[in-house]
């Protein structure tokens, strides 16, 4: 299939283009503001499907709403009609088309042109009134408030929230792309006279800002956001796309002594904590047990022994561990345990525990194995 995509370099267009490139064998004919009229006409002659994402929403002059949203759509459809064959069209309109302003009026007029085209040619037309779309490759101070918040917070720039109680209806760009893919196969999701992305979210502005701020703070707290919440997961992915490439690194706190070191990597209230433990040759660490806290040890370098003794028992169980044999050792509650470096190099162990460390309630009782 040959697919013509207008606004191919824009926020939604770019995400759709990159997905189509790696998941399909369709021929893509990309149109942007610099595409010559004769090139557009040649593309339309070959097109089997049109994804119309081009549009103007923040022009310098009000008349650009008419030329960018209405006139260009009319030109596009007029050339489609000349082909004397039905060419399906997906159109990216906006939920703001319901309002009473020049932008909304231009979007409604473009929608009307598309409905007339569908009636006159029998072509299938899918009109989407997208709410606030967020995701990678969006432009701050242009596409959405989310993009602006992510961009500014990642750079320690100020943000402006006029009314924190305002509720936004949001849709993630990858969910938009999946719906566009369904529309290409004529399996679009209907919504009355329009079509819609089936997954949307409603969040207050202050909630959105609070989450994005927590993402930035996680570099210091090491707390991973709640990835079980789909909106939080998608918002966090969006935020990471706005971190400056020269600022992707950050330091961790290494607790170090003569025995080796211990460094917390990430924490999560629902997923626990992951740390890196380094033991010097001949060193034994641990000799404690837990009531509720349980762990998993994964040795990635060196040679060692992990020992267990159930509290109240004299029986000791030993496990030989090595960085050359990838295995996990479960650390159960109610058994005192330790890990000894029996090799000649550092013993490096990844340690997962089911809860972040709480110094006020450490749940760690000293007892030699």
N, C-alpha and C positions, 0 to 999 in steps of 0.2 A: 504494500500500500504506500502511496505517496501522500505525505501529510504536510500541508502548508501551515506554518506557525507564525503568526504575527506577534510582535512584542517578544521575540525569541530571546532577547538579552535582558528582559525584565525579570522581576522576582519570580512570578509563577512560571513564566515562559522558560527561564533557565532551568528550573527544577524539573519541568516536564521534559525538556529537551535532553537533559543528561540521563534521565530515567529511560526514555525511549531508546537512546543510543546504546545502552547496555542491556536492555531487556527485550528488544525487538529487532527485526530486520527491516523495518519500514524505512523508506527513503524520506529524509526530512528536508524540507525546503524552508529555510529560515529567513524571516522578514523582520527588519528593524527600521528605525527612523531614517537610516542612510540607504535603504534599498531603493534602487532606481525604479521608476514607474514601469519601464519596459521589462525589467527583471520580474517585478510582481506579476505583470500580465503573462509572462511566460510560465511562471510557477502555477498560476491559476489554470492555465490550459492543461497542465499535467495533474493537477491536484485531485485526489480521491476523497480527501477529508481536510477540513480547515479547523484549526484551533486559533480562535481570534482573541488574543490576550492584549493586544496593543490598546493603549488608551492614555488619556491625559487626566491627571487628578490634582496636580499642583502647578498650574501654568503661571507664567508671568503676566499674561494678558487674558482676560475673560473670554475673548473670542476664540482662544485656543481650545476651549471645551468643544465648541462647534466643529472646528476643523479636525481636531484630533479624535473625537469620539463619534461624531455623527457623519461628517463628510467622508472621512476615511472608510468608515463602515459602508457607506453608500457606494463609494467607488469599488470597494471589494466585492460587494454583492452584485453590482451592475455587471462586472466582468464575469462573475460566476454565471449569471443568467445568460450571457452570450454563449456559454458552452453548450447550452441546450441539453443538459443532463443534470440530474440531481446531485449536488455536492453537499454532504452534511456539514454543519457548522456547530462548533461549541463556542459560546460567547461568555466571556468573563465580565459580567455586570457587577453591581455592588448593592449591598443592603441599603446603602445611602440613597439609592434611586427612589426610595420611598419618601425622601425629604423634599423640601421646596427650596432649592438653590440651583445656581447655574450648572454645577456638576451633576446633580441629580437629574435635572431636566435633560441634559445631554445624554445621559445613560438611558433614560426612558425613551428618548427619541431613537437611539440606536437599537434598543429592543424592538421598537415598533417597526423599524426598517427590516429587522430580521424576521419578524412574524409575517410581514408582507412578502418577503422573499420565500418563506416556507409555503405560503398559500399559493403563490404564483408558479413555483417550480416543483412543488411536491417534495422538496428537500427536507430532511430531518434537521431541526434546529434545537439545540440544547442551550437554554439560557440559564445561567447560574448567577444568582444574586449573592455573591460571597460576603460573609461577615468579615471581621478583622482577621486577616491571614497572617500567621507568624511562622518563622522558620529561618533556616540558613539562606544567605544571599539576599535578605530583605535590606532595604535602605533606611538608615536612621533619618529622622526628620522628613520622611517621605511616605514610606509604605504603611507603617503602623506605629502606635505608641510603644508596643513591645520592642520593636527594633531600636527605637530611640532609648528606651530604658536600658536595654542590654548593652548598647554601645557606650552610653555615658557611665553606667555603673562599672563596667569593666575597665574604664579609663579614669575613674575617680572624678568624673565631671558631674556638675549639678544636674538634677532633674526637676521638672515642674509638674506637680499634680494639683490641678485646680480643685477637683472634687474627688477625694479618695473613695467616696461611696458609689461612684459611677460603676455600673456593671457592664462589662464588655462581653459580647458574644464573639468567641474566637474559634478559629479552625486552623489546624496545623497543616503546613504546606504539603507534607508527605501524604496526608489524608486527602488533600485536594488532588494530588497527582494520581492516587489510586482511583478516585472518582472519575477523573479525566480518562484514565485507561478504560474504565468501564464504559464510558460514553463512546469511546472509539469503537467499542464492540457492541454498541447499541444496547447496553445494559445499565444505562444511567438511572440514578435514583430520583423518581418524580417527586415533586412537591407542589401540587396544584398546577398553576400555569407555568411553573418554573421547575428547575431541577436543583438538587442540593447535595452537599457533602453530608453523609449520614452521621458523622462524628463531630460534634461541636461541644464547646465548653462555655460556661458563663462564670466569670470571675470578677470580683471587685478590683478596682485599680490598686487599692492599698495592699490587697492580697498578692497581686502580681509583683508589685514593687518589693514587698517583703520577701517573696521567694527569690527574686533575682538578687537582692542584697545578701540573702543567706548563701546563695551560690558563690558569690565573691568571698564571703567570710569563711566558706568551707576550706579555703586554703590554709587558714589558721586553726580552725576548729577540727579539721580533718573529717567533719561529718558529711557523709554522702547523703544527698537528698533522697526522699522517699520514692524510689523508682517503681514501687508498686502502684503509685498513683499515675495514671497515664498522662495527665496534664503536666504534672511536675516533671516527669521524664522528658516530655517533648520540649518544655520550656527550658530545662537545663541543657538539652542538646542545642537549642537555639542560642542560649547564652554563650556556650563554648565557641560558637562560630564567630562571636564578636570579640573574643579575647585577642589582643594584638599578637601577631606571630612572634614578636620579639619578647613577649611577656608570658609565654606558656609555661615557663619553669618557676618552681617555688621550692624553698628549702623545708626540710623536715627537722624536727628536734631529735638529735641522737643522744640518748642517755648512755654515757660511756664510763667504764672504770677498768681496773686491771684485768677483770675477767672477760671483758668484751664489750658489747654494746646492745642496746635495745631501742628500736625506732618504731613508733606508731606510724602506719601508712594511711589507712582510711578507717572511719568509724561509721556506724549506722545504727539508729535505734532499733530498727527491725532486722538488720543483718549482722550485727555484732561489730567486731573490730579485727583488722588484719595488721600484723606487726612483723618486723624483721628482727630476729635474734641472732647475734653473733657471739659464739663462745670460743675463747682461745684454747689451744691444745692443753689438755690435762684439766680443764675447768669443768666443774659440775654445777649446774644451775637448777633451781627449783626447790625440791624438798619442802613441798607444801601441798595442801589439798583444798578442795572447794566444796561448798554445800550445793550450789546451784550452777555456778559457772562451769562450763565445759569447753574444751578446746580441741583443735585438730592441729597436729604438727606435720610439716612437710619439709624434710631436709633436702636442700638443693646443692649443698657442697659439704664435703668432708665425711668423716666416719665417726659414728657415735653409738651410744647405747641409751635407750629410754627405759627407765625402770618404774614399776608400779608396786605398791603394797596397800591392799585394802586397810583402812583404818580399823584397828583392833585385831589385825591378823599379822602373823609373822611370815606369811608366804609372799615371796617377791617374784614378779614376772619381769623378764627382760626382753627387749626388742632391739636387735641390731639395725641401725639405720645408716644409709649412705646416699650421697648425692648422685651416685651412679644407678641407684635403684629407686625409681620414683614411686613412693607409696605414702599413704596417709596413716598416721597413728592417732587413733581416737584417745582423748584424755577424759576419762569418765569422772563424775563427781564421786566423792566418798573414798577416793584412793589417793594417798600421797604419791608424788611422782617427782622424778628429776630427769635431766638429760646431761650426759657426760660426753665431752669431746675426747675420743680415744685415738684420734689421728694426729698428724703432724702439721696440719693446716687449719685455718679457721673453720669452725662448724657453723654453717649458715642455715637457719631454719625459718621458714615462713610459718607464722602462728596465727591461727584464727580462733577467736573466742566469741561466744554467743552473745556477749553484751559489752558495750564500751566500758573501759575502766572507770570506776567511780571511787575516788580516794576516800570518800566518806563511808562507803560500803564496799570495801575491796573484796570481800568473800575469799580471802586467801589466808589459810591457817598454816603456820610453819609446823613442819613435822618431818624429821629425817626418814628417808625410805629405809 
